[in-house]
């Protein structure tokens, strides 16, 4: 679902991640037709990074329990 939001509304995807200033900058970028593609790539990259960070934190917590 978040990837759909990142595709259609890249600025909203960043804002939902808590990156308000990045979201506003992405909105300005998205308002231009040429800038929409980099805004989409930025949102998806940020989303992938968020999931990787979450996965790494879970792995570290699991290792600490052992």
Secondary structure, DSSP 8 states (H G I E B T S, - for coil): -HHHHHHH-HHHHHHHTT-HHHHHHHHHHHTSTTHHHHHHHHHHHHHHHHHHHHHHHHHHHHHHH-
